[in-house]
Amino acid sequence: MGKKVWIFNLPPKKTCTPTKWCLKGKNGKPVCYALRNNYLLSNVLVSLEERYKTSKRKDFSERVVCEIQKSYCQYFRIHSSGDFYNKEYIDKWINIVKQCPNTKFRTTTRRRDLKKNISRLAELKNIIVRESLDTDICIPIMGLKFAAISDCNYPRKKDIIRCKNNCEKCNYRCWLENRNVVQDEH
């Protein structure tokens, strides 16, 4: 994503609702990139678990806001691994996004069970929340723009950005344009 992007990840499976597509495997590995490669290194697993514990702290919002404001974070990716796990956690991100109006946030989610709360987050001006689609879940139902893999039978719309997996080269379109996104598996 580049040097301008900060990322806050959580453990996969523990916080998200994986589909069969995520878990079924590709060449002997899960398709979900958060369940393979560098994400399997012990130091990464420990880091994801530490972030999960930190996210449960009462002062989580204040700590994140402080870090963003003291270092000026231009772009912030919430969850390239993991997902929103409950209403209280979403409320913490609402607080963070509101207090950091100069930072552009983006995230994807498949937590349809938390749709009401995620919709409140998506209403904020400096965040783009997209519903994650794959070959098992191809129809968006949350009223959000979507992020789909190219193999998915996603709704063919005109407002689609084709992601090339290089944010610096495309000038961070995913953060600046609230449009549907399609990308190849990686």
Helices and strands as residue ranges (DSSP letters): E 5-8, H 20-23, G 33-35, G 37-40, H 42-55, H 60-71, E 75-78, H 87-99, E 104-109, G 112-114, H 115-122, E 127-133, E 145-149, E 160-162, H 167-170, H 173-176, E 180-183
